[in-house]
Amino acid sequence: MTQDQLKALVGHAALEFVPEGAVIGVGTGSTVNHFIDALASIRSRIAGTVSSSERSTQRLQAAGIEVLEANAVASLPVYIDGADEIDAQGCMIKGGGGALTREKIVADLAERFICIADASKQVAVLGAFPLPVEVIPMAAAQVARRLQALGARVVRRSGFVTDNGCHILDAHGLSIADPLAMECRINQWPGVVTVGLFARNRASVCLLGTAQGVQTLHFAAAPADRTEPKSA
């Protein structure tokens, strides 16, 4: 099977995780496009969606699926999105399409993150895919120096502006042994909007497209966010 066929396979398989009558979160990217196409076949069974990008919003609306603002919902039962890399704990690198901040916002609203990916995205250690960091433009050089101090080769994504009006720095050559620690560290740098590490908002389930069919991987819940103070 081709990579595109594998993406279509997991996109359709994700319908199993769509609760009837619910508003669901929908991500961004080529694999999610297949999910949106499949979702159109059951659009009358859902109450609507919250989208993580303008591109997905346009595709959802073209399919006759209602898109709500994130501020209009208090929570979502599921968020369905792809990944650029996913490890054995369900931690991911995301943001190859530049929608990482909105993806993380919608993921944080969801009770469960359902990752849909082809088998090429499964890795032992995150970092072979360049780590995206969304930054406020005036902080780009400062953040780039901090990433270089971690051993990364940093490339600003040329000619690209996010839906939030910001820039993307792609950090190449990192080996990320502790994704949660690195996510917390980079997110605290002044000027960082967010980093494309999804460890705090890791996947609950991954539907992995393989030559043998869809493999369903289940992951333990993420540990408490290390940046949040303990209750008294």
PyMOL commands that set and color helices and strands:
alter all, ss='L'
color gray80, all
select helices_A, chain A and resi 3-17+30-45+54-62+70-72+100-109+119-121+137-149+179-187
alter helices_A, ss='H'
color red, helices_A
select strands_A, chain A and resi 23-26+48-51+67-68+76-81+85-86+92-93+110-118+131-135+153-156+167-172+192-195+197-198+205-210+213-218
alter strands_A, ss='S'
color yellow, strands_A
deselect
rebuild
show_as cartoon
